[in-house]
């Protein structure tokens, strides 16, 4: 079983690595090739290009890298058409993958898209494009297949692999021991994103908020997991915006940090779902290029941006987006989260219900769906 895959950023790399485990269990000789990240590579995946080449967010940012990214897609398509894997799996990254999938599908290579684009949140027109590009979509959330079926797209709900990978009861004590933390000291996790553009736009506000929090709560510990390749970008920002603040940088280890912390200041994205599955109170923040923001907000269908709020259908955690994402506001929100024990207990119950809904042994369910699609 040889499948081509493309994952475009850290969250896609994580999702794809969990899927690869299920594929290897079903087909012990499984071979995966294409574009992947370090987690996929550690699972035996053969990356022809690293996934961070595609880790760009926002219209303006994409335009800056358009020639390089489109060149990678063209060369990848030519190689896949020559080698003809048994199927192609596009892991998220719809702006890159859907066009590639359309070309491969027209050439007779089965195409599967893993992670339904957020057509229920914005850019609903992509649903018709998916019908042209995808033979099947593997959906992470239970309400998505019905939406896709209405547009003639075959789809299956397979649950979310993070709900399988993250324990229902977070290993707080073990994580604190592993990170050298005492059981009782207050800890804030700072997660400003996994893309370079996110670090540039979001990290300054997050780090300035940490400086304000340090001045008000000197006992508060700060942990900042750094995505691969981004430490050299984060360190100068830390020196500029939070000088003298004891922010501890960690290479990866985001799950240990989320298990250990009391609250998190976090960029909108898949990481917010990880935080919810770890039952962590959070303050969601996000900034991007002003032009990208103006374009995106006009296409939004609902008032929420963060996945926990979208899935719960209400503001269970605060969101501070673009102009509202100020250091003072973020710091005030964090203090409120840290001091609201009753609110934290309510969140844990709500996030436990969400965890139970999404836990479906996704790797096995996805492998079963692929077996039916490929008659393998």
BELDA-V381990 format. One line per field, one symbol per residue. ss: DSSP state (2 for helix, 1 for strand, 0 for the rest). psi: psi as a letter, one per 20 degrees, with the letter a starting at -180 (. if undefined). burial: b if it has 16 or more other ideal C-beta (glycine too) atoms within 10 Angstrom, else e. A space follows every 10 residues. Layout:
BEGIN
ss->???
psi->???
burial->???
END
This chain:
BEGIN
ss->0111111002 2222222222 2222220000 1111110222 2200011111 2222000022 2222022222 2222222222 2220001111 1002222222 2222220000 1111000000 0100022222 2220011110 0002222220 0000111000 2222200000 0222222200 0000001111 1000022222 2222222222 2222220000 1111110000 2222222222 2000001111 1002222222 0011111002 2222222000 1111110002 2222222001 0000002222 2200000111 1222002222 2222222220 2222222222 2222222200 0222222222 222200
psi->ooqqqppiag hhggghhhgh ghhhggnhjp ppqcprahgg hhjjqophqq hihjmppqgg gghhjggggh gggghggggh hghmrhrpoo oblhhghggg ggggghjjpp pppoopqlii grliiighhh hhhphqpoqh qhigghghhi jkppqqpjap hhhhhpqhop mgghghghjk qrhipppppo njrjqghggg hghggghhhh gghhhhmhip qppoppqpji gihgghhghg ilpipmoopp obkhhgghhh rhrqoqqpah hhhghghjkp qqopqqqrph gggggghijq iriqgqgghg hikrnhqqpo pdhimqgggg ggggggghin hghhgggggg hgggghhioj mggggggggh gggil.
burial->bebbbbbbbb bbbbbbbbbb bbbbebbeeb bbbbbbbbbb bebebebeeb bbebbbbbeb bbeeeeeebe ebbeebbeeb eeeebebbbb bbbbbbbbbb bbbbbeeebb bbbbbbbbbe ebbeebbebb eebbbbbbbb beebbebbee bebebbbbbb bbbbbbeeeb bbeebbeebe beeeeebbbb bbbbbbbbbb bbbbbbbbbb bbbbeeeeeb bbbbbbbbeb eeebeebbee bbeebebeee eebbbbbbbb bbbbbbbbbb bbbbbbbbbb bbbbbbbbbe ebbeebeeee eeebbbbbbb bbeeebbbbb bbeebebebb bbbbbebbee eeebeebbeb beebbeebbb ebbbbbbebb eebeee
END
